[in-house]
Amino acid sequence: MIRKFIDCRDMPGVKCTVAIFAETEEELLEAALQHAVGAHGCKDTPELRERLRSCFKIEKRRASYS
């Protein structure tokens, strides 16, 4: 399974250590958007959604479930 993630530490001017992981871009976007709005007071705009998408990265290790 390959997961994508976003890390607040990569956002300029943001002092936050939260990282969010998900299997799909849609799931990741929704979780990151909720965090940006709830924790950082951002407005849900198309520009914010695009900025978040541009920060998505692919996890380097493969997750495994026991």
Phi and psi restraints in degrees (range 20) as a CNS / XPLOR table:
assign (resid 1 and name C) (resid 2 and name N)
       (resid 2 and name CA) (resid 2 and name C) 1.0 -106.8 20.0 2
assign (resid 2 and name N) (resid 2 and name CA)
       (resid 2 and name C) (resid 3 and name N) 1.0 128.2 20.0 2
assign (resid 2 and name C) (resid 3 and name N)
       (resid 3 and name CA) (resid 3 and name C) 1.0 -113.5 20.0 2
assign (resid 3 and name N) (resid 3 and name CA)
       (resid 3 and name C) (resid 4 and name N) 1.0 153.9 20.0 2
assign (resid 3 and name C) (resid 4 and name N)
       (resid 4 and name CA) (resid 4 and name C) 1.0 -107.4 20.0 2
assign (resid 4 and name N) (resid 4 and name CA)
       (resid 4 and name C) (resid 5 and name N) 1.0 159.3 20.0 2
assign (resid 4 and name C) (resid 5 and name N)
       (resid 5 and name CA) (resid 5 and name C) 1.0 -148.5 20.0 2
assign (resid 5 and name N) (resid 5 and name CA)
       (resid 5 and name C) (resid 6 and name N) 1.0 164.4 20.0 2
assign (resid 5 and name C) (resid 6 and name N)
       (resid 6 and name CA) (resid 6 and name C) 1.0 -135.2 20.0 2
assign (resid 6 and name N) (resid 6 and name CA)
       (resid 6 and name C) (resid 7 and name N) 1.0 142.2 20.0 2
assign (resid 6 and name C) (resid 7 and name N)
       (resid 7 and name CA) (resid 7 and name C) 1.0 -127.1 20.0 2
assign (resid 7 and name N) (resid 7 and name CA)
       (resid 7 and name C) (resid 8 and name N) 1.0 122.1 20.0 2
assign (resid 7 and name C) (resid 8 and name N)
       (resid 8 and name CA) (resid 8 and name C) 1.0 -57.9 20.0 2
assign (resid 8 and name N) (resid 8 and name CA)
       (resid 8 and name C) (resid 9 and name N) 1.0 -28.6 20.0 2
assign (resid 8 and name C) (resid 9 and name N)
       (resid 9 and name CA) (resid 9 and name C) 1.0 -63.1 20.0 2
assign (resid 9 and name N) (resid 9 and name CA)
       (resid 9 and name C) (resid 10 and name N) 1.0 -18.3 20.0 2
assign (resid 9 and name C) (resid 10 and name N)
       (resid 10 and name CA) (resid 10 and name C) 1.0 -86.6 20.0 2
assign (resid 10 and name N) (resid 10 and name CA)
       (resid 10 and name C) (resid 11 and name N) 1.0 -6.0 20.0 2
assign (resid 10 and name C) (resid 11 and name N)
       (resid 11 and name CA) (resid 11 and name C) 1.0 -89.6 20.0 2
assign (resid 11 and name N) (resid 11 and name CA)
       (resid 11 and name C) (resid 12 and name N) 1.0 124.6 20.0 2
assign (resid 11 and name C) (resid 12 and name N)
       (resid 12 and name CA) (resid 12 and name C) 1.0 -59.7 20.0 2
assign (resid 12 and name N) (resid 12 and name CA)
       (resid 12 and name C) (resid 13 and name N) 1.0 133.8 20.0 2
assign (resid 12 and name C) (resid 13 and name N)
       (resid 13 and name CA) (resid 13 and name C) 1.0 78.6 20.0 2
assign (resid 13 and name N) (resid 13 and name CA)
       (resid 13 and name C) (resid 14 and name N) 1.0 2.7 20.0 2
assign (resid 13 and name C) (resid 14 and name N)
       (resid 14 and name CA) (resid 14 and name C) 1.0 -104.4 20.0 2
assign (resid 14 and name N) (resid 14 and name CA)
       (resid 14 and name C) (resid 15 and name N) 1.0 126.6 20.0 2
assign (resid 14 and name C) (resid 15 and name N)
       (resid 15 and name CA) (resid 15 and name C) 1.0 -106.3 20.0 2
assign (resid 15 and name N) (resid 15 and name CA)
       (resid 15 and name C) (resid 16 and name N) 1.0 88.3 20.0 2
assign (resid 15 and name C) (resid 16 and name N)
       (resid 16 and name CA) (resid 16 and name C) 1.0 -155.4 20.0 2
assign (resid 16 and name N) (resid 16 and name CA)
       (resid 16 and name C) (resid 17 and name N) 1.0 144.4 20.0 2
assign (resid 16 and name C) (resid 17 and name N)
       (resid 17 and name CA) (resid 17 and name C) 1.0 -111.0 20.0 2
assign (resid 17 and name N) (resid 17 and name CA)
       (resid 17 and name C) (resid 18 and name N) 1.0 14.1 20.0 2
assign (resid 17 and name C) (resid 18 and name N)
       (resid 18 and name CA) (resid 18 and name C) 1.0 -75.7 20.0 2
assign (resid 18 and name N) (resid 18 and name CA)
       (resid 18 and name C) (resid 19 and name N) 1.0 135.5 20.0 2
assign (resid 18 and name C) (resid 19 and name N)
       (resid 19 and name CA) (resid 19 and name C) 1.0 -124.6 20.0 2
assign (resid 19 and name N) (resid 19 and name CA)
       (resid 19 and name C) (resid 20 and name N) 1.0 138.2 20.0 2
assign (resid 19 and name C) (resid 20 and name N)
       (resid 20 and name CA) (resid 20 and name C) 1.0 -121.8 20.0 2
assign (resid 20 and name N) (resid 20 and name CA)
       (resid 20 and name C) (resid 21 and name N) 1.0 132.0 20.0 2
assign (resid 20 and name C) (resid 21 and name N)
       (resid 21 and name CA) (resid 21 and name C) 1.0 -119.0 20.0 2
assign (resid 21 and name N) (resid 21 and name CA)
       (resid 21 and name C) (resid 22 and name N) 1.0 146.5 20.0 2
assign (resid 21 and name C) (resid 22 and name N)
       (resid 22 and name CA) (resid 22 and name C) 1.0 -158.8 20.0 2
assign (resid 22 and name N) (resid 22 and name CA)
       (resid 22 and name C) (resid 23 and name N) 1.0 160.4 20.0 2
assign (resid 22 and name C) (resid 23 and name N)
       (resid 23 and name CA) (resid 23 and name C) 1.0 -80.8 20.0 2
assign (resid 23 and name N) (resid 23 and name CA)
       (resid 23 and name C) (resid 24 and name N) 1.0 -32.6 20.0 2
assign (resid 23 and name C) (resid 24 and name N)
       (resid 24 and name CA) (resid 24 and name C) 1.0 -115.4 20.0 2
assign (resid 24 and name N) (resid 24 and name CA)
       (resid 24 and name C) (resid 25 and name N) 1.0 153.0 20.0 2
assign (resid 24 and name C) (resid 25 and name N)
       (resid 25 and name CA) (resid 25 and name C) 1.0 -64.6 20.0 2
assign (resid 25 and name N) (resid 25 and name CA)
       (resid 25 and name C) (resid 26 and name N) 1.0 -35.3 20.0 2
assign (resid 25 and name C) (resid 26 and name N)
       (resid 26 and name CA) (resid 26 and name C) 1.0 -63.7 20.0 2
assign (resid 26 and name N) (resid 26 and name CA)
       (resid 26 and name C) (resid 27 and name N) 1.0 -46.0 20.0 2
assign (resid 26 and name C) (resid 27 and name N)
       (resid 27 and name CA) (resid 27 and name C) 1.0 -64.3 20.0 2
assign (resid 27 and name N) (resid 27 and name CA)
       (resid 27 and name C) (resid 28 and name N) 1.0 -42.0 20.0 2
assign (resid 27 and name C) (resid 28 and name N)
       (resid 28 and name CA) (resid 28 and name C) 1.0 -64.9 20.0 2
assign (resid 28 and name N) (resid 28 and name CA)
       (resid 28 and name C) (resid 29 and name N) 1.0 -43.5 20.0 2
assign (resid 28 and name C) (resid 29 and name N)
       (resid 29 and name CA) (resid 29 and name C) 1.0 -61.0 20.0 2
assign (resid 29 and name N) (resid 29 and name CA)
       (resid 29 and name C) (resid 30 and name N) 1.0 -45.9 20.0 2
assign (resid 29 and name C) (resid 30 and name N)
       (resid 30 and name CA) (resid 30 and name C) 1.0 -63.2 20.0 2
assign (resid 30 and name N) (resid 30 and name CA)
       (resid 30 and name C) (resid 31 and name N) 1.0 -42.2 20.0 2
assign (resid 30 and name C) (resid 31 and name N)
       (resid 31 and name CA) (resid 31 and name C) 1.0 -67.8 20.0 2
assign (resid 31 and name N) (resid 31 and name CA)
       (resid 31 and name C) (resid 32 and name N) 1.0 -42.7 20.0 2
assign (resid 31 and name C) (resid 32 and name N)
       (resid 32 and name CA) (resid 32 and name C) 1.0 -66.2 20.0 2
assign (resid 32 and name N) (resid 32 and name CA)
       (resid 32 and name C) (resid 33 and name N) 1.0 -38.4 20.0 2
assign (resid 32 and name C) (resid 33 and name N)
       (resid 33 and name CA) (resid 33 and name C) 1.0 -64.7 20.0 2
assign (resid 33 and name N) (resid 33 and name CA)
       (resid 33 and name C) (resid 34 and name N) 1.0 -45.0 20.0 2
assign (resid 33 and name C) (resid 34 and name N)
       (resid 34 and name CA) (resid 34 and name C) 1.0 -59.3 20.0 2
assign (resid 34 and name N) (resid 34 and name CA)
       (resid 34 and name C) (resid 35 and name N) 1.0 -41.6 20.0 2
assign (resid 34 and name C) (resid 35 and name N)
       (resid 35 and name CA) (resid 35 and name C) 1.0 -66.5 20.0 2
assign (resid 35 and name N) (resid 35 and name CA)
       (resid 35 and name C) (resid 36 and name N) 1.0 -46.0 20.0 2
assign (resid 35 and name C) (resid 36 and name N)
       (resid 36 and name CA) (resid 36 and name C) 1.0 -60.5 20.0 2
assign (resid 36 and name N) (resid 36 and name CA)
       (resid 36 and name C) (resid 37 and name N) 1.0 -41.7 20.0 2
assign (resid 36 and name C) (resid 37 and name N)
       (resid 37 and name CA) (resid 37 and name C) 1.0 -73.3 20.0 2
assign (resid 37 and name N) (resid 37 and name CA)
       (resid 37 and name C) (resid 38 and name N) 1.0 -49.1 20.0 2
assign (resid 37 and name C) (resid 38 and name N)
       (resid 38 and name CA) (resid 38 and name C) 1.0 -72.3 20.0 2
assign (resid 38 and name N) (resid 38 and name CA)
       (resid 38 and name C) (resid 39 and name N) 1.0 -42.2 20.0 2
assign (resid 38 and name C) (resid 39 and name N)
       (resid 39 and name CA) (resid 39 and name C) 1.0 -92.7 20.0 2
assign (resid 39 and name N) (resid 39 and name CA)
       (resid 39 and name C) (resid 40 and name N) 1.0 -29.1 20.0 2
assign (resid 39 and name C) (resid 40 and name N)
       (resid 40 and name CA) (resid 40 and name C) 1.0 -115.8 20.0 2
assign (resid 40 and name N) (resid 40 and name CA)
       (resid 40 and name C) (resid 41 and name N) 1.0 -2.2 20.0 2
assign (resid 40 and name C) (resid 41 and name N)
       (resid 41 and name CA) (resid 41 and name C) 1.0 71.7 20.0 2
assign (resid 41 and name N) (resid 41 and name CA)
       (resid 41 and name C) (resid 42 and name N) 1.0 19.8 20.0 2
assign (resid 41 and name C) (resid 42 and name N)
       (resid 42 and name CA) (resid 42 and name C) 1.0 -71.6 20.0 2
assign (resid 42 and name N) (resid 42 and name CA)
       (resid 42 and name C) (resid 43 and name N) 1.0 156.9 20.0 2
assign (resid 42 and name C) (resid 43 and name N)
       (resid 43 and name CA) (resid 43 and name C) 1.0 -94.3 20.0 2
assign (resid 43 and name N) (resid 43 and name CA)
       (resid 43 and name C) (resid 44 and name N) 1.0 140.7 20.0 2
assign (resid 43 and name C) (resid 44 and name N)
       (resid 44 and name CA) (resid 44 and name C) 1.0 -77.0 20.0 2
assign (resid 44 and name N) (resid 44 and name CA)
       (resid 44 and name C) (resid 45 and name N) 1.0 100.6 20.0 2
assign (resid 44 and name C) (resid 45 and name N)
       (resid 45 and name CA) (resid 45 and name C) 1.0 -128.8 20.0 2
assign (resid 45 and name N) (resid 45 and name CA)
       (resid 45 and name C) (resid 46 and name N) 1.0 161.0 20.0 2
assign (resid 45 and name C) (resid 46 and name N)
       (resid 46 and name CA) (resid 46 and name C) 1.0 -58.2 20.0 2
assign (resid 46 and name N) (resid 46 and name CA)
       (resid 46 and name C) (resid 47 and name N) 1.0 -34.4 20.0 2
assign (resid 46 and name C) (resid 47 and name N)
       (resid 47 and name CA) (resid 47 and name C) 1.0 -65.9 20.0 2
assign (resid 47 and name N) (resid 47 and name CA)
       (resid 47 and name C) (resid 48 and name N) 1.0 -41.7 20.0 2
assign (resid 47 and name C) (resid 48 and name N)
       (resid 48 and name CA) (resid 48 and name C) 1.0 -64.1 20.0 2
assign (resid 48 and name N) (resid 48 and name CA)
       (resid 48 and name C) (resid 49 and name N) 1.0 -43.9 20.0 2
assign (resid 48 and name C) (resid 49 and name N)
       (resid 49 and name CA) (resid 49 and name C) 1.0 -58.7 20.0 2
assign (resid 49 and name N) (resid 49 and name CA)
       (resid 49 and name C) (resid 50 and name N) 1.0 -42.7 20.0 2
assign (resid 49 and name C) (resid 50 and name N)
       (resid 50 and name CA) (resid 50 and name C) 1.0 -68.3 20.0 2
assign (resid 50 and name N) (resid 50 and name CA)
       (resid 50 and name C) (resid 51 and name N) 1.0 -39.0 20.0 2
assign (resid 50 and name C) (resid 51 and name N)
       (resid 51 and name CA) (resid 51 and name C) 1.0 -62.6 20.0 2
assign (resid 51 and name N) (resid 51 and name CA)
       (resid 51 and name C) (resid 52 and name N) 1.0 -43.0 20.0 2
assign (resid 51 and name C) (resid 52 and name N)
       (resid 52 and name CA) (resid 52 and name C) 1.0 -62.8 20.0 2
assign (resid 52 and name N) (resid 52 and name CA)
       (resid 52 and name C) (resid 53 and name N) 1.0 -47.5 20.0 2
assign (resid 52 and name C) (resid 53 and name N)
       (resid 53 and name CA) (resid 53 and name C) 1.0 -56.4 20.0 2
assign (resid 53 and name N) (resid 53 and name CA)
       (resid 53 and name C) (resid 54 and name N) 1.0 -38.1 20.0 2
assign (resid 53 and name C) (resid 54 and name N)
       (resid 54 and name CA) (resid 54 and name C) 1.0 -68.2 20.0 2
assign (resid 54 and name N) (resid 54 and name CA)
       (resid 54 and name C) (resid 55 and name N) 1.0 -15.5 20.0 2
assign (resid 54 and name C) (resid 55 and name N)
       (resid 55 and name CA) (resid 55 and name C) 1.0 -97.8 20.0 2
assign (resid 55 and name N) (resid 55 and name CA)
       (resid 55 and name C) (resid 56 and name N) 1.0 -1.4 20.0 2
assign (resid 55 and name C) (resid 56 and name N)
       (resid 56 and name CA) (resid 56 and name C) 1.0 -64.8 20.0 2
assign (resid 56 and name N) (resid 56 and name CA)
       (resid 56 and name C) (resid 57 and name N) 1.0 140.0 20.0 2
assign (resid 56 and name C) (resid 57 and name N)
       (resid 57 and name CA) (resid 57 and name C) 1.0 -129.7 20.0 2
assign (resid 57 and name N) (resid 57 and name CA)
       (resid 57 and name C) (resid 58 and name N) 1.0 161.3 20.0 2
assign (resid 57 and name C) (resid 58 and name N)
       (resid 58 and name CA) (resid 58 and name C) 1.0 -96.5 20.0 2
assign (resid 58 and name N) (resid 58 and name CA)
       (resid 58 and name C) (resid 59 and name N) 1.0 132.3 20.0 2
assign (resid 58 and name C) (resid 59 and name N)
       (resid 59 and name CA) (resid 59 and name C) 1.0 -63.6 20.0 2
assign (resid 59 and name N) (resid 59 and name CA)
       (resid 59 and name C) (resid 60 and name N) 1.0 134.1 20.0 2
assign (resid 59 and name C) (resid 60 and name N)
       (resid 60 and name CA) (resid 60 and name C) 1.0 -75.7 20.0 2
assign (resid 60 and name N) (resid 60 and name CA)
       (resid 60 and name C) (resid 61 and name N) 1.0 -30.5 20.0 2
assign (resid 60 and name C) (resid 61 and name N)
       (resid 61 and name CA) (resid 61 and name C) 1.0 -101.9 20.0 2
assign (resid 61 and name N) (resid 61 and name CA)
       (resid 61 and name C) (resid 62 and name N) 1.0 154.7 20.0 2
assign (resid 61 and name C) (resid 62 and name N)
       (resid 62 and name CA) (resid 62 and name C) 1.0 -86.9 20.0 2
assign (resid 62 and name N) (resid 62 and name CA)
       (resid 62 and name C) (resid 63 and name N) 1.0 130.6 20.0 2
assign (resid 62 and name C) (resid 63 and name N)
       (resid 63 and name CA) (resid 63 and name C) 1.0 -77.2 20.0 2
assign (resid 63 and name N) (resid 63 and name CA)
       (resid 63 and name C) (resid 64 and name N) 1.0 146.9 20.0 2
assign (resid 63 and name C) (resid 64 and name N)
       (resid 64 and name CA) (resid 64 and name C) 1.0 -135.3 20.0 2
assign (resid 64 and name N) (resid 64 and name CA)
       (resid 64 and name C) (resid 65 and name N) 1.0 148.1 20.0 2
assign (resid 64 and name C) (resid 65 and name N)
       (resid 65 and name CA) (resid 65 and name C) 1.0 -109.4 20.0 2
assign (resid 65 and name N) (resid 65 and name CA)
       (resid 65 and name C) (resid 66 and name N) 1.0 140.1 20.0 2
